[in-house]
Amino acid sequence: MRNLREYLWAKSPTEAIELRASRPGRGAYLGGGTALAARQDPSLDFVVDLSRAGLGALHTGPSGIEIGATVTL
């Protein structure tokens, strides 16, 4: 991730989608970050960090368990 032009923080899931859609180039969402950091993809222009987007919870819903993108082990 050394070639990034921008590192963005989203405050909500909606803002994360808007940030990614509004930027030119190739972007990715950063949840836990392990796989993305290990990949070292030189074609990524920016990442949208989800750590402040309120996605750190587990929920049980009608279709099963929903795991947020930033839930820790």
C-alpha positions, 0 to 999 in steps of 0.5 A: 500500500505504499503507492496510495494517493489517498487514505480516507476514513469513513464515519458511516457505511453510507459515507464509505460508499460515497467516498469510494464512488466519488474518487477517480482511480482504483480503491478498496475498503480497509476492514481488518487490513491484513489481507489488503496489506499483505497483498501490496497491490501497486494498482490501488490509488486509495483506501477507505478505512472502515474502522470509524464507520460503526461496523464493529459489531455482531448481529443475529438477524433473520438470515443468520449472523451478520459480522461487521467488517471491523469486528476483532477476533 
